[in-house]
Amino acid sequence: MEKSPFGILTPISADAACCSGANDAEITNAQLDSITAAVQHQYGALATNAAVRATDGSIVKATDKFYSDEQRSVLPDEAAGASAGCGNPVGIADALPGETVLDLGSGGGIDCFLAAKEVGPGGHVIGIDMTPRMIELAQKNAASLGTENVVFKLGHIESIPQPDNTVDLVISNCVIALSEQKDRVFSEIHRILKPGGRFVISDMVTSHALPADVQASATEWVACVGGAAVMSEYLEMVNDAGFGNVDVIKSVPSYPDSDDWRSLMINLTLRAFKPAS
């Protein structure tokens, strides 16, 4: 088995999930041989516990923090229960009727379902997630809503199962920070977008490099923290992938009251366009 490029990983905690808490059984050292395995394990647990989390008033979910009452009112409880994000990209993406939208790391489907209402029956929405339990949950939620213009695909954001030049808008919510190959992700986004297409993503970045022990912690990786890139390097990857008109829509401290390394964390919302020619 190939050794993890991150060396020895600090064992994952039971309450780690991107910007929210999720409970699950202890993860084994064998499952922690890669960041991908740790992320897949934890978000599978989030999907499994979605119904419980939806009814637990003590848990502050991503939908509670970043989505409007109107948006929450049209979402199934289990979709909200599985929500884990650091922003609301679909809320500012301005998806148009008839467009094709693709959501990277679609989870329980919340952003897909909101985008589906905006693109209408003439449009299409594609959700990509690498966790089988999340795909199953999203399909269940779609059936409960009677949504017919959304499809969910099992896949990795570093190798998106979508043909070239077929998508008008890519959205993503606190998912690229989980990837070990962010430059590859941006190249893939560029590949699938139509000329003139755009992406709107919310993600976690940092003002400066994180301590080495944080970067090596599986717990912090699945919390969208350990793998967060320095913001200047993140924007450089976007430019290197061939995007133009890069616009930082929002950049706020993730932990404004922190006086330790968490003070380096930033909630970023970004828009960029693939050149029209």
Secondary structure as the mmCIF struct_conf table of DSSP 4:
data_model
#
loop_
_struct_conf.conf_type_id
_struct_conf.id
_struct_conf.beg_label_comp_id
_struct_conf.beg_label_asym_id
_struct_conf.beg_label_seq_id
_struct_conf.end_label_comp_id
_struct_conf.end_label_asym_id
_struct_conf.end_label_seq_id
HELX_LH_PP_P HELX_LH_PP_P1 GLU A 2 SER A 4
TURN_TY1_P TURN_TY1_P1 PRO A 5 PHE A 6
BEND BEND1 ILE A 8 ILE A 8
HELX_LH_PP_P HELX_LH_PP_P2 LEU A 9 LEU A 9
STRN STRN1 THR A 10 THR A 10
HELX_LH_PP_P HELX_LH_PP_P3 PRO A 11 SER A 13
TURN_TY1_P TURN_TY1_P2 ALA A 14 ASP A 15
TURN_TY1_P TURN_TY1_P3 CYS A 18 CYS A 19
BEND BEND2 SER A 20 SER A 20
HELX_LH_PP_P HELX_LH_PP_P4 ALA A 25 THR A 28
TURN_TY1_P TURN_TY1_P4 ASN A 29 ASN A 29
HELX_RH_3T_P HELX_RH_3T_P1 ALA A 30 ASP A 33
BEND BEND3 SER A 34 SER A 34
HELX_RH_AL_P HELX_RH_AL_P1 ILE A 35 THR A 48
TURN_TY1_P TURN_TY1_P5 ASN A 49 ASN A 49
HELX_RH_AL_P HELX_RH_AL_P2 ALA A 50 THR A 55
TURN_TY1_P TURN_TY1_P6 GLY A 57 SER A 58
BEND BEND4 ILE A 59 ILE A 59
HELX_RH_AL_P HELX_RH_AL_P3 ALA A 62 PHE A 66
BEND BEND5 TYR A 67 TYR A 67
HELX_RH_AL_P HELX_RH_AL_P4 ASP A 69 SER A 73
TURN_TY1_P TURN_TY1_P7 VAL A 74 VAL A 74
BEND BEND6 LEU A 75 LEU A 75
HELX_RH_AL_P HELX_RH_AL_P5 ASP A 77 GLY A 81
TURN_TY1_P TURN_TY1_P8 ALA A 82 ALA A 82
BEND BEND7 CYS A 86 GLY A 87
TURN_TY1_P TURN_TY1_P9 PRO A 89 PRO A 89
HELX_RH_AL_P HELX_RH_AL_P6 VAL A 90 ALA A 93
TURN_TY1_P TURN_TY1_P10 PRO A 97 GLY A 98
STRN STRN2 THR A 100 LEU A 104
TURN_TY1_P TURN_TY1_P11 GLY A 105 GLY A 105
TURN_TY1_P TURN_TY1_P12 GLY A 107 GLY A 108
BEND BEND8 GLY A 109 GLY A 109
HELX_RH_AL_P HELX_RH_AL_P7 ILE A 110 VAL A 119
TURN_TY1_P TURN_TY1_P13 PRO A 121 GLY A 122
STRN STRN3 HIS A 124 ASP A 129
BEND BEND9 MET A 130 MET A 130
HELX_RH_AL_P HELX_RH_AL_P8 PRO A 132 LEU A 145
TURN_TY1_P TURN_TY1_P14 GLY A 146 GLY A 146
BEND BEND10 ASN A 149 ASN A 149
STRN STRN4 VAL A 150 LEU A 154
STRN STRN5 HIS A 156 HIS A 156
TURN_TY1_P TURN_TY1_P15 ILE A 157 GLU A 158
STRN STRN6 SER A 159 SER A 159
BEND BEND11 PRO A 161 GLN A 162
TURN_TY1_P TURN_TY1_P16 ASP A 164 ASN A 165
STRN STRN7 VAL A 167 ASN A 173
BEND BEND12 CYS A 174 CYS A 174
HELX_RH_3T_P HELX_RH_3T_P2 ILE A 176 LEU A 178
BEND BEND13 GLU A 180 GLU A 180
HELX_RH_AL_P HELX_RH_AL_P9 LYS A 182 ILE A 192
STRN STRN8 LEU A 193 THR A 206
BEND BEND14 SER A 207 HIS A 208
HELX_LH_PP_P HELX_LH_PP_P5 ALA A 209 PRO A 211
HELX_RH_AL_P HELX_RH_AL_P10 ALA A 212 GLN A 215
TURN_TY1_P TURN_TY1_P17 ALA A 216 ALA A 216
STRN STRN9 SER A 217 SER A 217
HELX_RH_AL_P HELX_RH_AL_P11 ALA A 218 VAL A 222
TURN_TY1_P TURN_TY1_P18 ALA A 223 CYS A 224
TURN_TY1_P TURN_TY1_P19 GLY A 226 GLY A 227
HELX_LH_PP_P HELX_LH_PP_P6 ALA A 228 ALA A 228
STRN STRN10 ALA A 229 VAL A 230
HELX_RH_AL_P HELX_RH_AL_P12 MET A 231 ASP A 240
TURN_TY1_P TURN_TY1_P20 ALA A 241 GLY A 242
STRN STRN11 GLY A 244 PRO A 253
BEND BEND15 SER A 254 TYR A 255
TURN_TY1_P TURN_TY1_P21 PRO A 256 ASP A 257
BEND BEND16 ASP A 260 ASP A 260
HELX_RH_3T_P HELX_RH_3T_P3 TRP A 261 LEU A 264
STRN STRN12 MET A 265 PHE A 273
#
